[in-house]
Amino acid sequence: MYEPQNFDRLLGLEGFSDQLLKNHFTLYQGYVTNTNKLMDELRALAADEKLATPAASELRRRLGWEWNGMRLHELYFGNMSAKGGMDTSSLPIQQKIESQFGSMEAWTKDFKAAGAMRGIGWVILYHDRATDKLVNAWINEHDAGHLAGSTPILLMDVFEHAFMLDYGLKRADYIEAFFKAIDWGAVDGRRLT
């Protein structure tokens, strides 16, 4: 059984109202609850030898949505902190970004442009372990479009629930607040070589 992580340490985070964060935490907890329910239902079908049924197939399809909703939110909240905006010059992640994008500014512009796209989803900086490359990607839904074999190292939620309460339709203002909240130490710790 999966337990929801506690992200109350983010309450009081500049640029994010406590109400927005509490709503977002509740949404995340729903993904954890639904992941557990789906796993229980699949175990029950396995015990009844009914895994080759349409019901089991649909549960498996739904599991990707709920599971990824749970994990993506954990990574998102995990890469934010009141310590955001720290100097990254001594971190290997900055060196990696600069070597591949030319500068932190060029990477930032690219990541923010992906976040400003119309639609709902996630912007994720992935580390492709096979080539040791970094890739900014737009992920439309929790369960589709992820870069296989790549590790998500920085995630920005751009579903409306992540910003509408505080920013309305001003997604660019949310993106600026998010950038001020990035915990680069956590991001650097996710990179695998």
TORKEBA-710945 format. One record per residue (C-alpha): x, y, z; residue in three letters. Coordinates in steps of 0.1 Angstrom, whole numbers, padded with zeros to 4 digits, always signed. Example, Ala and Ser with C-alpha at 12.3 -4.5 7.8 and 13.67 -1.06 7.14 Angstrom:
+0123-0045+0078ALA
+0137-0011+0071SER
end
This chain:
+0000+0000+0000MET
+0013+0034-0009TYR
+0012+0062+0016GLU
+0009+0099+0005PRO
+0040+0119+0012GLN
+0036+0151+0033ASN
+0046+0182+0015PHE
+0034+0207+0041ASP
+0070+0221+0041ARG
+0059+0240+0010LEU
+0032+0259+0028LEU
+0042+0296+0029GLY
+0062+0292-0003LEU
+0065+0325-0021GLU
+0043+0327-0052GLY
+0020+0299-0041PHE
-0009+0305-0018SER
-0015+0280+0010ASP
-0050+0273-0004GLN
-0036+0265-0039LEU
-0010+0242-0023LEU
-0035+0225+0000LYS
-0059+0219-0030ASN
-0030+0205-0050HIS
-0019+0182-0021PHE
-0055+0169-0019THR
-0055+0161-0056LEU
-0022+0143-0052TYR
-0036+0123-0023GLN
-0064+0112-0045GLY
-0039+0097-0070TYR
-0024+0078-0041VAL
-0058+0065-0029THR
-0068+0055-0065ASN
-0035+0038-0071THR
-0041+0017-0040ASN
-0077+0009-0050LYS
-0066-0002-0084LEU
-0038-0024-0071MET
-0063-0040-0046ASP
-0088-0046-0074GLU
-0062-0062-0096LEU
-0050-0084-0067ARG
-0086-0095-0062ALA
-0090-0104-0099LEU
-0058-0123-0098ALA
-0070-0143-0068ALA
-0102-0151-0087ASP
-0082-0160-0119GLU
-0099-0132-0138LYS
-0069-0113-0151LEU
-0077-0120-0187ALA
-0110-0101-0185THR
-0120-0068-0200PRO
-0124-0055-0164ALA
-0088-0063-0156ALA
-0077-0047-0189SER
-0094-0015-0181GLU
-0080-0014-0145LEU
-0045-0018-0160ARG
-0051+0010-0184ARG
-0063+0033-0155ARG
-0034+0023-0133LEU
-0009+0042-0156GLY
-0029+0074-0151TRP
-0033+0072-0113GLU
+0003+0058-0107TRP
+0019+0085-0128ASN
-0003+0112-0113GLY
+0010+0100-0079MET
+0047+0099-0089ARG
+0048+0130-0111LEU
+0033+0151-0082HIS
+0058+0136-0058GLU
+0087+0147-0081LEU
+0071+0181-0088TYR
+0066+0189-0051PHE
+0100+0174-0044GLY
+0118+0198-0067ASN
+0103+0229-0050MET
+0115+0246-0019SER
+0116+0279-0001ALA
+0154+0276-0008LYS
+0146+0280-0045GLY
+0166+0304-0066GLY
+0198+0292-0052MET
+0231+0297-0069ASP
+0236+0267-0093THR
+0271+0275-0105SER
+0287+0248-0083SER
+0262+0221-0093LEU
+0270+0195-0120PRO
+0235+0200-0134ILE
+0243+0236-0144GLN
+0274+0224-0162GLN
+0254+0197-0179LYS
+0227+0222-0190ILE
+0253+0247-0202GLU
+0272+0221-0222SER
+0240+0210-0240GLN
+0219+0242-0243PHE
+0248+0267-0245GLY
+0238+0285-0213SER
+0214+0284-0184MET
+0195+0313-0200GLU
+0190+0293-0233ALA
+0178+0263-0214TRP
+0155+0284-0192THR
+0140+0300-0223LYS
+0134+0266-0239ASP
+0118+0251-0207PHE
+0096+0282-0201LYS
+0085+0282-0238ALA
+0074+0245-0234ALA
+0055+0255-0202GLY
+0037+0284-0220ALA
+0023+0261-0247MET
-0015+0259-0249ARG
-0029+0229-0232GLY
-0026+0209-0201ILE
+0002+0187-0190GLY
+0037+0187-0176TRP
+0071+0201-0187VAL
+0099+0177-0178ILE
+0136+0180-0181LEU
+0147+0144-0187TYR
+0181+0128-0184HIS
+0185+0102-0212ASP
+0208+0077-0195ARG
+0216+0059-0228ALA
+0232+0091-0243THR
+0238+0111-0212ASP
+0217+0139-0228LYS
+0192+0163-0213LEU
+0159+0168-0230VAL
+0130+0193-0223ASN
+0097+0176-0231ALA
+0060+0184-0230TRP
+0039+0156-0216ILE
+0002+0160-0223ASN
-0012+0134-0200GLU
+0002+0115-0170HIS
+0002+0082-0187ASP
+0013+0090-0222ALA
+0043+0106-0240GLY
+0070+0099-0215HIS
+0105+0095-0229LEU
+0113+0058-0224ALA
+0145+0050-0206GLY
+0148+0086-0194SER
+0148+0099-0158THR
+0126+0129-0150PRO
+0148+0153-0131ILE
+0128+0186-0131LEU
+0091+0187-0134LEU
+0067+0216-0138MET
+0030+0209-0135ASP
+0010+0230-0161VAL
-0024+0216-0155PHE
-0047+0244-0145GLU
-0050+0232-0109HIS
-0013+0241-0104ALA
-0019+0278-0110PHE
-0054+0290-0117MET
-0064+0298-0081LEU
-0035+0322-0077ASP
-0028+0333-0113TYR
-0060+0329-0133GLY
-0050+0327-0169LEU
-0016+0342-0163LYS
+0004+0310-0168ARG
+0036+0330-0174ALA
+0034+0345-0139ASP
+0030+0310-0125TYR
+0061+0298-0144ILE
+0081+0327-0130GLU
+0070+0318-0095ALA
+0078+0282-0101PHE
+0114+0290-0113PHE
+0119+0310-0081LYS
+0109+0279-0061ALA
+0131+0253-0079ILE
+0153+0233-0054ASP
+0183+0228-0077TRP
+0199+0206-0051GLY
+0171+0181-0054ALA
+0172+0184-0092VAL
+0209+0178-0093ASP
+0205+0148-0070GLY
+0181+0131-0096ARG
+0206+0131-0125ARG
+0220+0097-0132LEU
+0252+0091-0151THR
end
